[in-house]
Amino acid sequence: MEIKILSYTKEPEKTCAVSMRSTRTKESAHELWRKKWVTRCPVKTNKHEYDSCPKSNECRSRHFCAVRLLREAKKMKHWGVFEHAVFTVSVSGISRACTHQLVRHRLFSYLQSSSRIIDFGRYDSAEFVVPHTVDNQKSRQKFLENIDSAISTYKEFTHIGIPREDARYILPEATPQHIVITGNARNWLHFFYLRMSKQAQWEIRDLAREICGKLMEISPEIFRGAGKLEC
C-alpha cells in the first residue's frame, strides 16, 4: 500500500477558522483572511486535547487564534466548519475488496483503476494483496497458486479475443487497485471514526490509519482526535 497527498486547500486550518469566525462578526471571511492567525498552539499544555487553546497574551493581543476556534468547533459539534478544507489522496496497492468498502463512503469523490482498460495479465501474483491471516506457508502457497491460475486464465481469454471487460470476471478480490479520493475534512473525520475502529476490516483500517497520519502532518489541529470524533 502506498499513499500520497496530491493536493489540499491552502492553509486549511486558517480557511476553516475564518469561515467560522465570519459567522460571528461583521467582518467577512475574505477580510478576516488578511489578519495574522495562529494555526499552531503557541503554549504547551497538559490539558485534555479537546480543551480550548490556552488564552495566552500572544493569542489574545496580537493574533486571531485558529487553534482555539477549531477546538471550540469540535466541542460544540459544529462540524460544518470542517467542510471548507478539502484534501485529495492517491492510494495504490489496495485490493478490490478494500475499494468495495471504501466507495460506500458516498460523500467522497473517486476515480479508480479501470479494469476495462488495464491489462491485468501483465501483473505478477506478488502484486496482489494477501490477507495477514493467510499466515502459514501452505495456505499462502495455495492462495498464490489460485491467483496465478486466475491470471493465466485471464491471459488465455484475452488471447482468444474475449474483451478485457469480460475477462476481468475471473480476477479475484485480491486484485490490486489505484484510487484517487477527494473529500473535505468533515468527510475524512467521519471516515476515520468508522474505519479506524477495531470493528473495521483490517485492510481498510490500515488504510484509514495511514491516511490519517499523512493528513495529521498537514493539519494537526483539524485532525486532532481523529478516530474518536463522531461527526
PyMOL CGO cylinders between C-alpha atoms (Angstrom):
from pymol import cmd
from pymol.cgo import CYLINDER

trace = [
    CYLINDER, 0.00, 0.00, 0.00, 1.28, 3.45, -0.94, 0.3, 1, 1, 1, 1, 1, 1,
    CYLINDER, 1.28, 3.45, -0.94, -0.41, 6.74, -0.06, 0.3, 1, 1, 1, 1, 1, 1,
    CYLINDER, -0.41, 6.74, -0.06, 0.35, 10.24, -1.31, 0.3, 1, 1, 1, 1, 1, 1,
    CYLINDER, 0.35, 10.24, -1.31, -1.44, 13.53, -0.64, 0.3, 1, 1, 1, 1, 1, 1,
    CYLINDER, -1.44, 13.53, -0.64, -1.95, 15.07, -4.09, 0.3, 1, 1, 1, 1, 1, 1,
    CYLINDER, -1.95, 15.07, -4.09, -3.40, 18.43, -3.07, 0.3, 1, 1, 1, 1, 1, 1,
    CYLINDER, -3.40, 18.43, -3.07, -5.21, 20.27, -0.31, 0.3, 1, 1, 1, 1, 1, 1,
    CYLINDER, -5.21, 20.27, -0.31, -6.82, 23.60, 0.48, 0.3, 1, 1, 1, 1, 1, 1,
    CYLINDER, -6.82, 23.60, 0.48, -4.35, 26.43, 1.01, 0.3, 1, 1, 1, 1, 1, 1,
    CYLINDER, -4.35, 26.43, 1.01, -3.80, 26.88, 4.77, 0.3, 1, 1, 1, 1, 1, 1,
    CYLINDER, -3.80, 26.88, 4.77, -6.60, 24.51, 5.80, 0.3, 1, 1, 1, 1, 1, 1,
    CYLINDER, -6.60, 24.51, 5.80, -6.76, 25.50, 9.50, 0.3, 1, 1, 1, 1, 1, 1,
    CYLINDER, -6.76, 25.50, 9.50, -6.94, 29.17, 8.61, 0.3, 1, 1, 1, 1, 1, 1,
    CYLINDER, -6.94, 29.17, 8.61, -9.60, 28.50, 5.95, 0.3, 1, 1, 1, 1, 1, 1,
    CYLINDER, -9.60, 28.50, 5.95, -11.84, 26.70, 8.46, 0.3, 1, 1, 1, 1, 1, 1,
    CYLINDER, -11.84, 26.70, 8.46, -11.19, 29.29, 11.18, 0.3, 1, 1, 1, 1, 1, 1,
    CYLINDER, -11.19, 29.29, 11.18, -12.04, 32.35, 9.07, 0.3, 1, 1, 1, 1, 1, 1,
    CYLINDER, -12.04, 32.35, 9.07, -15.17, 30.58, 7.84, 0.3, 1, 1, 1, 1, 1, 1,
    CYLINDER, -15.17, 30.58, 7.84, -16.28, 30.01, 11.43, 0.3, 1, 1, 1, 1, 1, 1,
    CYLINDER, -16.28, 30.01, 11.43, -15.27, 33.48, 12.66, 0.3, 1, 1, 1, 1, 1, 1,
    CYLINDER, -15.27, 33.48, 12.66, -17.13, 35.20, 9.81, 0.3, 1, 1, 1, 1, 1, 1,
    CYLINDER, -17.13, 35.20, 9.81, -20.40, 33.83, 11.21, 0.3, 1, 1, 1, 1, 1, 1,
    CYLINDER, -20.40, 33.83, 11.21, -19.77, 35.71, 14.48, 0.3, 1, 1, 1, 1, 1, 1,
    CYLINDER, -19.77, 35.71, 14.48, -18.57, 39.10, 13.34, 0.3, 1, 1, 1, 1, 1, 1,
    CYLINDER, -18.57, 39.10, 13.34, -19.28, 41.95, 10.95, 0.3, 1, 1, 1, 1, 1, 1,
    CYLINDER, -19.28, 41.95, 10.95, -16.14, 41.09, 9.01, 0.3, 1, 1, 1, 1, 1, 1,
    CYLINDER, -16.14, 41.09, 9.01, -16.35, 38.73, 6.04, 0.3, 1, 1, 1, 1, 1, 1,
    CYLINDER, -16.35, 38.73, 6.04, -14.12, 35.69, 5.65, 0.3, 1, 1, 1, 1, 1, 1,
    CYLINDER, -14.12, 35.69, 5.65, -12.00, 37.39, 2.99, 0.3, 1, 1, 1, 1, 1, 1,
    CYLINDER, -12.00, 37.39, 2.99, -11.45, 40.37, 5.31, 0.3, 1, 1, 1, 1, 1, 1,
    CYLINDER, -11.45, 40.37, 5.31, -10.54, 38.06, 8.18, 0.3, 1, 1, 1, 1, 1, 1,
    CYLINDER, -10.54, 38.06, 8.18, -8.12, 36.20, 5.94, 0.3, 1, 1, 1, 1, 1, 1,
    CYLINDER, -8.12, 36.20, 5.94, -5.86, 39.27, 5.89, 0.3, 1, 1, 1, 1, 1, 1,
    CYLINDER, -5.86, 39.27, 5.89, -5.40, 39.08, 9.67, 0.3, 1, 1, 1, 1, 1, 1,
    CYLINDER, -5.40, 39.08, 9.67, -2.46, 37.31, 11.25, 0.3, 1, 1, 1, 1, 1, 1,
    CYLINDER, -2.46, 37.31, 11.25, -3.65, 33.97, 12.56, 0.3, 1, 1, 1, 1, 1, 1,
    CYLINDER, -3.65, 33.97, 12.56, -2.20, 31.41, 14.96, 0.3, 1, 1, 1, 1, 1, 1,
    CYLINDER, -2.20, 31.41, 14.96, -2.54, 27.96, 13.39, 0.3, 1, 1, 1, 1, 1, 1,
    CYLINDER, -2.54, 27.96, 13.39, -0.29, 26.09, 15.86, 0.3, 1, 1, 1, 1, 1, 1,
    CYLINDER, -0.29, 26.09, 15.86, -0.81, 26.40, 19.59, 0.3, 1, 1, 1, 1, 1, 1,
    CYLINDER, -0.81, 26.40, 19.59, 1.98, 28.64, 20.99, 0.3, 1, 1, 1, 1, 1, 1,
    CYLINDER, 1.98, 28.64, 20.99, 1.53, 27.33, 24.54, 0.3, 1, 1, 1, 1, 1, 1,
    CYLINDER, 1.53, 27.33, 24.54, 2.32, 23.81, 25.68, 0.3, 1, 1, 1, 1, 1, 1,
    CYLINDER, 2.32, 23.81, 25.68, -0.44, 22.40, 27.85, 0.3, 1, 1, 1, 1, 1, 1,
    CYLINDER, -0.44, 22.40, 27.85, -1.16, 19.20, 29.72, 0.3, 1, 1, 1, 1, 1, 1,
    CYLINDER, -1.16, 19.20, 29.72, -4.90, 19.71, 29.40, 0.3, 1, 1, 1, 1, 1, 1,
    CYLINDER, -4.90, 19.71, 29.40, -7.14, 17.28, 27.52, 0.3, 1, 1, 1, 1, 1, 1,
    CYLINDER, -7.14, 17.28, 27.52, -6.51, 17.52, 23.79, 0.3, 1, 1, 1, 1, 1, 1,
    CYLINDER, -6.51, 17.52, 23.79, -10.04, 18.75, 23.08, 0.3, 1, 1, 1, 1, 1, 1,
    CYLINDER, -10.04, 18.75, 23.08, -9.85, 21.70, 25.50, 0.3, 1, 1, 1, 1, 1, 1,
    CYLINDER, -9.85, 21.70, 25.50, -9.70, 25.19, 24.12, 0.3, 1, 1, 1, 1, 1, 1,
    CYLINDER, -9.70, 25.19, 24.12, -6.31, 26.66, 23.34, 0.3, 1, 1, 1, 1, 1, 1,
    CYLINDER, -6.31, 26.66, 23.34, -4.94, 28.46, 26.41, 0.3, 1, 1, 1, 1, 1, 1,
    CYLINDER, -4.94, 28.46, 26.41, -5.76, 32.17, 26.13, 0.3, 1, 1, 1, 1, 1, 1,
    CYLINDER, -5.76, 32.17, 26.13, -2.19, 33.37, 26.15, 0.3, 1, 1, 1, 1, 1, 1,
    CYLINDER, -2.19, 33.37, 26.15, -1.28, 37.01, 25.63, 0.3, 1, 1, 1, 1, 1, 1,
    CYLINDER, -1.28, 37.01, 25.63, 0.09, 36.07, 22.24, 0.3, 1, 1, 1, 1, 1, 1,
    CYLINDER, 0.09, 36.07, 22.24, -3.29, 34.70, 21.14, 0.3, 1, 1, 1, 1, 1, 1,
    CYLINDER, -3.29, 34.70, 21.14, -5.29, 37.47, 22.76, 0.3, 1, 1, 1, 1, 1, 1,
    CYLINDER, -5.29, 37.47, 22.76, -3.48, 40.64, 21.81, 0.3, 1, 1, 1, 1, 1, 1,
    CYLINDER, -3.48, 40.64, 21.81, -1.72, 40.11, 18.51, 0.3, 1, 1, 1, 1, 1, 1,
    CYLINDER, -1.72, 40.11, 18.51, -3.39, 37.28, 16.65, 0.3, 1, 1, 1, 1, 1, 1,
    CYLINDER, -3.39, 37.28, 16.65, -6.61, 35.57, 15.77, 0.3, 1, 1, 1, 1, 1, 1,
    CYLINDER, -6.61, 35.57, 15.77, -6.36, 32.03, 17.12, 0.3, 1, 1, 1, 1, 1, 1,
    CYLINDER, -6.36, 32.03, 17.12, -7.43, 29.33, 14.66, 0.3, 1, 1, 1, 1, 1, 1,
    CYLINDER, -7.43, 29.33, 14.66, -6.43, 26.68, 17.20, 0.3, 1, 1, 1, 1, 1, 1,
    CYLINDER, -6.43, 26.68, 17.20, -8.96, 27.89, 19.78, 0.3, 1, 1, 1, 1, 1, 1,
    CYLINDER, -8.96, 27.89, 19.78, -11.75, 28.25, 17.20, 0.3, 1, 1, 1, 1, 1, 1,
    CYLINDER, -11.75, 28.25, 17.20, -11.25, 24.77, 15.77, 0.3, 1, 1, 1, 1, 1, 1,
    CYLINDER, -11.25, 24.77, 15.77, -11.14, 23.15, 19.19, 0.3, 1, 1, 1, 1, 1, 1,
    CYLINDER, -11.14, 23.15, 19.19, -14.28, 25.04, 20.19, 0.3, 1, 1, 1, 1, 1, 1,
    CYLINDER, -14.28, 25.04, 20.19, -15.97, 23.90, 16.99, 0.3, 1, 1, 1, 1, 1, 1,
    CYLINDER, -15.97, 23.90, 16.99, -15.26, 20.27, 17.90, 0.3, 1, 1, 1, 1, 1, 1,
    CYLINDER, -15.26, 20.27, 17.90, -16.57, 20.73, 21.45, 0.3, 1, 1, 1, 1, 1, 1,
    CYLINDER, -16.57, 20.73, 21.45, -19.73, 22.34, 20.03, 0.3, 1, 1, 1, 1, 1, 1,
    CYLINDER, -19.73, 22.34, 20.03, -20.02, 19.60, 17.35, 0.3, 1, 1, 1, 1, 1, 1,
    CYLINDER, -20.02, 19.60, 17.35, -20.06, 22.40, 14.80, 0.3, 1, 1, 1, 1, 1, 1,
    CYLINDER, -20.06, 22.40, 14.80, -18.86, 20.05, 12.05, 0.3, 1, 1, 1, 1, 1, 1,
    CYLINDER, -18.86, 20.05, 12.05, -19.82, 22.33, 9.17, 0.3, 1, 1, 1, 1, 1, 1,
    CYLINDER, -19.82, 22.33, 9.17, -16.70, 24.36, 9.99, 0.3, 1, 1, 1, 1, 1, 1,
    CYLINDER, -16.70, 24.36, 9.99, -14.56, 21.48, 8.69, 0.3, 1, 1, 1, 1, 1, 1,
    CYLINDER, -14.56, 21.48, 8.69, -16.30, 21.23, 5.32, 0.3, 1, 1, 1, 1, 1, 1,
    CYLINDER, -16.30, 21.23, 5.32, -14.24, 24.13, 3.95, 0.3, 1, 1, 1, 1, 1, 1,
    CYLINDER, -14.24, 24.13, 3.95, -10.88, 22.34, 3.79, 0.3, 1, 1, 1, 1, 1, 1,
    CYLINDER, -10.88, 22.34, 3.79, -10.53, 19.76, 1.03, 0.3, 1, 1, 1, 1, 1, 1,
    CYLINDER, -10.53, 19.76, 1.03, -7.87, 17.04, 0.67, 0.3, 1, 1, 1, 1, 1, 1,
    CYLINDER, -7.87, 17.04, 0.67, -7.13, 14.79, -2.33, 0.3, 1, 1, 1, 1, 1, 1,
    CYLINDER, -7.13, 14.79, -2.33, -5.36, 11.49, -1.65, 0.3, 1, 1, 1, 1, 1, 1,
    CYLINDER, -5.36, 11.49, -1.65, -3.84, 8.95, -4.05, 0.3, 1, 1, 1, 1, 1, 1,
    CYLINDER, -3.84, 8.95, -4.05, -3.76, 5.31, -2.93, 0.3, 1, 1, 1, 1, 1, 1,
    CYLINDER, -3.76, 5.31, -2.93, -2.17, 2.34, -4.70, 0.3, 1, 1, 1, 1, 1, 1,
    CYLINDER, -2.17, 2.34, -4.70, -1.72, -1.31, -3.85, 0.3, 1, 1, 1, 1, 1, 1,
    CYLINDER, -1.72, -1.31, -3.85, -5.00, -1.93, -2.06, 0.3, 1, 1, 1, 1, 1, 1,
    CYLINDER, -5.00, -1.93, -2.06, -7.32, -4.77, -3.02, 0.3, 1, 1, 1, 1, 1, 1,
    CYLINDER, -7.32, -4.77, -3.02, -10.56, -4.67, -4.93, 0.3, 1, 1, 1, 1, 1, 1,
    CYLINDER, -10.56, -4.67, -4.93, -12.17, -5.99, -1.73, 0.3, 1, 1, 1, 1, 1, 1,
    CYLINDER, -12.17, -5.99, -1.73, -10.97, -2.86, 0.08, 0.3, 1, 1, 1, 1, 1, 1,
    CYLINDER, -10.97, -2.86, 0.08, -12.17, -0.42, -2.59, 0.3, 1, 1, 1, 1, 1, 1,
    CYLINDER, -12.17, -0.42, -2.59, -15.61, -2.04, -2.48, 0.3, 1, 1, 1, 1, 1, 1,
    CYLINDER, -15.61, -2.04, -2.48, -15.78, -0.98, 1.17, 0.3, 1, 1, 1, 1, 1, 1,
    CYLINDER, -15.78, -0.98, 1.17, -14.20, 2.40, 0.53, 0.3, 1, 1, 1, 1, 1, 1,
    CYLINDER, -14.20, 2.40, 0.53, -16.66, 3.60, -2.13, 0.3, 1, 1, 1, 1, 1, 1,
    CYLINDER, -16.66, 3.60, -2.13, -19.53, 3.09, 0.30, 0.3, 1, 1, 1, 1, 1, 1,
    CYLINDER, -19.53, 3.09, 0.30, -18.43, 6.42, 1.78, 0.3, 1, 1, 1, 1, 1, 1,
    CYLINDER, -18.43, 6.42, 1.78, -20.53, 8.23, -0.79, 0.3, 1, 1, 1, 1, 1, 1,
    CYLINDER, -20.53, 8.23, -0.79, -19.63, 11.82, 0.13, 0.3, 1, 1, 1, 1, 1, 1,
    CYLINDER, -19.63, 11.82, 0.13, -16.11, 11.33, -1.22, 0.3, 1, 1, 1, 1, 1, 1,
    CYLINDER, -16.11, 11.33, -1.22, -15.31, 11.71, -4.91, 0.3, 1, 1, 1, 1, 1, 1,
    CYLINDER, -15.31, 11.71, -4.91, -13.41, 8.82, -6.50, 0.3, 1, 1, 1, 1, 1, 1,
    CYLINDER, -13.41, 8.82, -6.50, -11.52, 7.75, -9.61, 0.3, 1, 1, 1, 1, 1, 1,
    CYLINDER, -11.52, 7.75, -9.61, -10.44, 4.11, -9.61, 0.3, 1, 1, 1, 1, 1, 1,
    CYLINDER, -10.44, 4.11, -9.61, -8.40, 1.76, -11.81, 0.3, 1, 1, 1, 1, 1, 1,
    CYLINDER, -8.40, 1.76, -11.81, -10.33, 0.78, -14.93, 0.3, 1, 1, 1, 1, 1, 1,
    CYLINDER, -10.33, 0.78, -14.93, -10.28, -2.99, -15.34, 0.3, 1, 1, 1, 1, 1, 1,
    CYLINDER, -10.28, -2.99, -15.34, -11.79, -2.47, -18.80, 0.3, 1, 1, 1, 1, 1, 1,
    CYLINDER, -11.79, -2.47, -18.80, -8.57, -0.74, -19.88, 0.3, 1, 1, 1, 1, 1, 1,
    CYLINDER, -8.57, -0.74, -19.88, -5.74, -2.07, -17.69, 0.3, 1, 1, 1, 1, 1, 1,
    CYLINDER, -5.74, -2.07, -17.69, -4.24, -5.38, -18.80, 0.3, 1, 1, 1, 1, 1, 1,
    CYLINDER, -4.24, -5.38, -18.80, -4.07, -7.39, -15.57, 0.3, 1, 1, 1, 1, 1, 1,
    CYLINDER, -4.07, -7.39, -15.57, -2.39, -10.20, -17.48, 0.3, 1, 1, 1, 1, 1, 1,
    CYLINDER, -2.39, -10.20, -17.48, 0.81, -8.16, -17.14, 0.3, 1, 1, 1, 1, 1, 1,
    CYLINDER, 0.81, -8.16, -17.14, 0.64, -8.32, -13.33, 0.3, 1, 1, 1, 1, 1, 1,
    CYLINDER, 0.64, -8.32, -13.33, 2.52, -10.79, -11.16, 0.3, 1, 1, 1, 1, 1, 1,
    CYLINDER, 2.52, -10.79, -11.16, 0.82, -12.69, -8.33, 0.3, 1, 1, 1, 1, 1, 1,
    CYLINDER, 0.82, -12.69, -8.33, 3.22, -10.99, -5.87, 0.3, 1, 1, 1, 1, 1, 1,
    CYLINDER, 3.22, -10.99, -5.87, 1.47, -7.67, -6.64, 0.3, 1, 1, 1, 1, 1, 1,
    CYLINDER, 1.47, -7.67, -6.64, -1.90, -8.99, -5.43, 0.3, 1, 1, 1, 1, 1, 1,
    CYLINDER, -1.90, -8.99, -5.43, -2.99, -8.38, -1.83, 0.3, 1, 1, 1, 1, 1, 1,
    CYLINDER, -2.99, -8.38, -1.83, -2.65, -11.33, 0.53, 0.3, 1, 1, 1, 1, 1, 1,
    CYLINDER, -2.65, -11.33, 0.53, -4.54, -11.07, 3.86, 0.3, 1, 1, 1, 1, 1, 1,
    CYLINDER, -4.54, -11.07, 3.86, -2.47, -11.17, 7.04, 0.3, 1, 1, 1, 1, 1, 1,
    CYLINDER, -2.47, -11.17, 7.04, -4.47, -14.18, 8.22, 0.3, 1, 1, 1, 1, 1, 1,
    CYLINDER, -4.47, -14.18, 8.22, -3.08, -16.29, 5.37, 0.3, 1, 1, 1, 1, 1, 1,
    CYLINDER, -3.08, -16.29, 5.37, -0.01, -16.64, 7.52, 0.3, 1, 1, 1, 1, 1, 1,
    CYLINDER, -0.01, -16.64, 7.52, 1.37, -20.14, 7.09, 0.3, 1, 1, 1, 1, 1, 1,
    CYLINDER, 1.37, -20.14, 7.09, 3.42, -21.35, 4.15, 0.3, 1, 1, 1, 1, 1, 1,
    CYLINDER, 3.42, -21.35, 4.15, 0.92, -23.94, 2.91, 0.3, 1, 1, 1, 1, 1, 1,
    CYLINDER, 0.92, -23.94, 2.91, -2.04, -21.53, 2.94, 0.3, 1, 1, 1, 1, 1, 1,
    CYLINDER, -2.04, -21.53, 2.94, -0.03, -18.74, 1.31, 0.3, 1, 1, 1, 1, 1, 1,
    CYLINDER, -0.03, -18.74, 1.31, 1.21, -21.06, -1.42, 0.3, 1, 1, 1, 1, 1, 1,
    CYLINDER, 1.21, -21.06, -1.42, -2.33, -22.22, -2.17, 0.3, 1, 1, 1, 1, 1, 1,
    CYLINDER, -2.33, -22.22, -2.17, -3.56, -18.60, -2.18, 0.3, 1, 1, 1, 1, 1, 1,
    CYLINDER, -3.56, -18.60, -2.18, -0.88, -17.54, -4.69, 0.3, 1, 1, 1, 1, 1, 1,
    CYLINDER, -0.88, -17.54, -4.69, -1.47, -20.62, -6.84, 0.3, 1, 1, 1, 1, 1, 1,
    CYLINDER, -1.47, -20.62, -6.84, -5.11, -19.61, -7.21, 0.3, 1, 1, 1, 1, 1, 1,
    CYLINDER, -5.11, -19.61, -7.21, -4.08, -16.08, -8.18, 0.3, 1, 1, 1, 1, 1, 1,
    CYLINDER, -4.08, -16.08, -8.18, -1.60, -17.46, -10.74, 0.3, 1, 1, 1, 1, 1, 1,
    CYLINDER, -1.60, -17.46, -10.74, -4.39, -19.64, -12.14, 0.3, 1, 1, 1, 1, 1, 1,
    CYLINDER, -4.39, -19.64, -12.14, -6.73, -16.63, -12.42, 0.3, 1, 1, 1, 1, 1, 1,
    CYLINDER, -6.73, -16.63, -12.42, -4.06, -14.56, -14.18, 0.3, 1, 1, 1, 1, 1, 1,
    CYLINDER, -4.06, -14.56, -14.18, -3.30, -17.44, -16.56, 0.3, 1, 1, 1, 1, 1, 1,
    CYLINDER, -3.30, -17.44, -16.56, -6.98, -17.87, -17.41, 0.3, 1, 1, 1, 1, 1, 1,
    CYLINDER, -6.98, -17.87, -17.41, -7.34, -14.10, -17.89, 0.3, 1, 1, 1, 1, 1, 1,
    CYLINDER, -7.34, -14.10, -17.89, -4.43, -14.12, -20.34, 0.3, 1, 1, 1, 1, 1, 1,
    CYLINDER, -4.43, -14.12, -20.34, -5.92, -17.11, -22.20, 0.3, 1, 1, 1, 1, 1, 1,
    CYLINDER, -5.92, -17.11, -22.20, -9.30, -15.38, -22.50, 0.3, 1, 1, 1, 1, 1, 1,
    CYLINDER, -9.30, -15.38, -22.50, -7.86, -12.12, -23.81, 0.3, 1, 1, 1, 1, 1, 1,
    CYLINDER, -7.86, -12.12, -23.81, -5.60, -14.04, -26.24, 0.3, 1, 1, 1, 1, 1, 1,
    CYLINDER, -5.60, -14.04, -26.24, -8.61, -15.71, -27.89, 0.3, 1, 1, 1, 1, 1, 1,
    CYLINDER, -8.61, -15.71, -27.89, -10.37, -12.37, -28.25, 0.3, 1, 1, 1, 1, 1, 1,
    CYLINDER, -10.37, -12.37, -28.25, -12.53, -12.12, -25.12, 0.3, 1, 1, 1, 1, 1, 1,
    CYLINDER, -12.53, -12.12, -25.12, -12.62, -8.39, -24.20, 0.3, 1, 1, 1, 1, 1, 1,
    CYLINDER, -12.62, -8.39, -24.20, -10.81, -7.35, -21.02, 0.3, 1, 1, 1, 1, 1, 1,
    CYLINDER, -10.81, -7.35, -21.02, -14.12, -6.08, -19.63, 0.3, 1, 1, 1, 1, 1, 1,
    CYLINDER, -14.12, -6.08, -19.63, -15.38, -9.68, -19.73, 0.3, 1, 1, 1, 1, 1, 1,
    CYLINDER, -15.38, -9.68, -19.73, -12.10, -11.47, -18.97, 0.3, 1, 1, 1, 1, 1, 1,
    CYLINDER, -12.10, -11.47, -18.97, -11.87, -9.45, -15.74, 0.3, 1, 1, 1, 1, 1, 1,
    CYLINDER, -11.87, -9.45, -15.74, -14.73, -11.51, -14.25, 0.3, 1, 1, 1, 1, 1, 1,
    CYLINDER, -14.73, -11.51, -14.25, -12.18, -14.21, -13.44, 0.3, 1, 1, 1, 1, 1, 1,
    CYLINDER, -12.18, -14.21, -13.44, -9.99, -11.88, -11.37, 0.3, 1, 1, 1, 1, 1, 1,
    CYLINDER, -9.99, -11.88, -11.37, -10.05, -12.26, -7.55, 0.3, 1, 1, 1, 1, 1, 1,
    CYLINDER, -10.05, -12.26, -7.55, -10.94, -9.67, -4.89, 0.3, 1, 1, 1, 1, 1, 1,
    CYLINDER, -10.94, -9.67, -4.89, -7.21, -9.52, -4.15, 0.3, 1, 1, 1, 1, 1, 1,
    CYLINDER, -7.21, -9.52, -4.15, -6.58, -7.66, -7.45, 0.3, 1, 1, 1, 1, 1, 1,
    CYLINDER, -6.58, -7.66, -7.45, -4.50, -4.52, -6.76, 0.3, 1, 1, 1, 1, 1, 1,
    CYLINDER, -4.50, -4.52, -6.76, -6.08, -1.13, -7.40, 0.3, 1, 1, 1, 1, 1, 1,
    CYLINDER, -6.08, -1.13, -7.40, -5.20, 2.56, -7.69, 0.3, 1, 1, 1, 1, 1, 1,
    CYLINDER, -5.20, 2.56, -7.69, -7.76, 5.04, -6.44, 0.3, 1, 1, 1, 1, 1, 1,
    CYLINDER, -7.76, 5.04, -6.44, -7.90, 8.81, -6.01, 0.3, 1, 1, 1, 1, 1, 1,
    CYLINDER, -7.90, 8.81, -6.01, -10.12, 10.12, -3.20, 0.3, 1, 1, 1, 1, 1, 1,
    CYLINDER, -10.12, 10.12, -3.20, -11.23, 13.70, -2.64, 0.3, 1, 1, 1, 1, 1, 1,
    CYLINDER, -11.23, 13.70, -2.64, -13.19, 14.86, 0.38, 0.3, 1, 1, 1, 1, 1, 1,
    CYLINDER, -13.19, 14.86, 0.38, -13.47, 17.68, 2.85, 0.3, 1, 1, 1, 1, 1, 1,
    CYLINDER, -13.47, 17.68, 2.85, -12.11, 17.43, 6.39, 0.3, 1, 1, 1, 1, 1, 1,
    CYLINDER, -12.11, 17.43, 6.39, -15.50, 16.53, 7.82, 0.3, 1, 1, 1, 1, 1, 1,
    CYLINDER, -15.50, 16.53, 7.82, -15.78, 13.61, 5.37, 0.3, 1, 1, 1, 1, 1, 1,
    CYLINDER, -15.78, 13.61, 5.37, -12.33, 12.43, 6.40, 0.3, 1, 1, 1, 1, 1, 1,
    CYLINDER, -12.33, 12.43, 6.40, -13.07, 12.74, 10.14, 0.3, 1, 1, 1, 1, 1, 1,
    CYLINDER, -13.07, 12.74, 10.14, -16.25, 10.68, 9.68, 0.3, 1, 1, 1, 1, 1, 1,
    CYLINDER, -16.25, 10.68, 9.68, -14.31, 8.10, 7.66, 0.3, 1, 1, 1, 1, 1, 1,
    CYLINDER, -14.31, 8.10, 7.66, -11.64, 7.84, 10.38, 0.3, 1, 1, 1, 1, 1, 1,
    CYLINDER, -11.64, 7.84, 10.38, -14.28, 7.45, 13.09, 0.3, 1, 1, 1, 1, 1, 1,
    CYLINDER, -14.28, 7.45, 13.09, -15.81, 4.45, 11.30, 0.3, 1, 1, 1, 1, 1, 1,
    CYLINDER, -15.81, 4.45, 11.30, -12.75, 2.83, 9.78, 0.3, 1, 1, 1, 1, 1, 1,
    CYLINDER, -12.75, 2.83, 9.78, -10.10, 3.24, 12.47, 0.3, 1, 1, 1, 1, 1, 1,
    CYLINDER, -10.10, 3.24, 12.47, -12.39, 1.31, 14.78, 0.3, 1, 1, 1, 1, 1, 1,
    CYLINDER, -12.39, 1.31, 14.78, -11.36, -2.15, 15.96, 0.3, 1, 1, 1, 1, 1, 1,
    CYLINDER, -11.36, -2.15, 15.96, -14.53, -3.44, 14.32, 0.3, 1, 1, 1, 1, 1, 1,
    CYLINDER, -14.53, -3.44, 14.32, -13.37, -2.36, 10.84, 0.3, 1, 1, 1, 1, 1, 1,
    CYLINDER, -13.37, -2.36, 10.84, -11.83, -4.92, 8.49, 0.3, 1, 1, 1, 1, 1, 1,
    CYLINDER, -11.83, -4.92, 8.49, -8.03, -4.96, 8.73, 0.3, 1, 1, 1, 1, 1, 1,
    CYLINDER, -8.03, -4.96, 8.73, -7.14, -3.58, 5.29, 0.3, 1, 1, 1, 1, 1, 1,
    CYLINDER, -7.14, -3.58, 5.29, -9.41, -0.56, 5.34, 0.3, 1, 1, 1, 1, 1, 1,
    CYLINDER, -9.41, -0.56, 5.34, -8.41, 0.06, 8.98, 0.3, 1, 1, 1, 1, 1, 1,
    CYLINDER, -8.41, 0.06, 8.98, -4.76, 0.12, 7.93, 0.3, 1, 1, 1, 1, 1, 1,
    CYLINDER, -4.76, 0.12, 7.93, -5.69, 2.43, 5.05, 0.3, 1, 1, 1, 1, 1, 1,
    CYLINDER, -5.69, 2.43, 5.05, -7.54, 4.83, 7.37, 0.3, 1, 1, 1, 1, 1, 1,
    CYLINDER, -7.54, 4.83, 7.37, -4.64, 4.95, 9.84, 0.3, 1, 1, 1, 1, 1, 1,
    CYLINDER, -4.64, 4.95, 9.84, -2.10, 5.62, 7.08, 0.3, 1, 1, 1, 1, 1, 1,
    CYLINDER, -2.10, 5.62, 7.08, -4.17, 8.42, 5.52, 0.3, 1, 1, 1, 1, 1, 1,
    CYLINDER, -4.17, 8.42, 5.52, -4.87, 9.93, 8.94, 0.3, 1, 1, 1, 1, 1, 1,
    CYLINDER, -4.87, 9.93, 8.94, -1.14, 10.04, 9.67, 0.3, 1, 1, 1, 1, 1, 1,
    CYLINDER, -1.14, 10.04, 9.67, -0.48, 11.86, 6.39, 0.3, 1, 1, 1, 1, 1, 1,
    CYLINDER, -0.48, 11.86, 6.39, -3.25, 14.40, 6.99, 0.3, 1, 1, 1, 1, 1, 1,
    CYLINDER, -3.25, 14.40, 6.99, -2.10, 14.99, 10.58, 0.3, 1, 1, 1, 1, 1, 1,
    CYLINDER, -2.10, 14.99, 10.58, 1.27, 16.12, 9.19, 0.3, 1, 1, 1, 1, 1, 1,
    CYLINDER, 1.27, 16.12, 9.19, -0.54, 18.80, 7.15, 0.3, 1, 1, 1, 1, 1, 1,
    CYLINDER, -0.54, 18.80, 7.15, -3.31, 19.85, 9.53, 0.3, 1, 1, 1, 1, 1, 1,
    CYLINDER, -3.31, 19.85, 9.53, -2.74, 18.63, 13.10, 0.3, 1, 1, 1, 1, 1, 1,
    CYLINDER, -2.74, 18.63, 13.10, -5.43, 20.90, 14.57, 0.3, 1, 1, 1, 1, 1, 1,
    CYLINDER, -5.43, 20.90, 14.57, -8.10, 19.82, 12.11, 0.3, 1, 1, 1, 1, 1, 1,
    CYLINDER, -8.10, 19.82, 12.11, -7.38, 16.11, 12.56, 0.3, 1, 1, 1, 1, 1, 1,
    CYLINDER, -7.38, 16.11, 12.56, -6.58, 16.15, 16.28, 0.3, 1, 1, 1, 1, 1, 1,
    CYLINDER, -6.58, 16.15, 16.28, -8.74, 13.44, 17.87, 0.3, 1, 1, 1, 1, 1, 1,
    CYLINDER, -8.74, 13.44, 17.87, -9.42, 11.69, 14.54, 0.3, 1, 1, 1, 1, 1, 1,
    CYLINDER, -9.42, 11.69, 14.54, -10.87, 8.23, 15.08, 0.3, 1, 1, 1, 1, 1, 1,
    CYLINDER, -10.87, 8.23, 15.08, -12.66, 9.35, 18.25, 0.3, 1, 1, 1, 1, 1, 1,
    CYLINDER, -12.66, 9.35, 18.25, -14.75, 12.22, 16.86, 0.3, 1, 1, 1, 1, 1, 1,
    CYLINDER, -14.75, 12.22, 16.86, -18.22, 11.14, 15.74, 0.3, 1, 1, 1, 1, 1, 1,
    CYLINDER, -18.22, 11.14, 15.74, -19.26, 13.71, 13.18, 0.3, 1, 1, 1, 1, 1, 1,
]
cmd.load_cgo(trace, "trace")
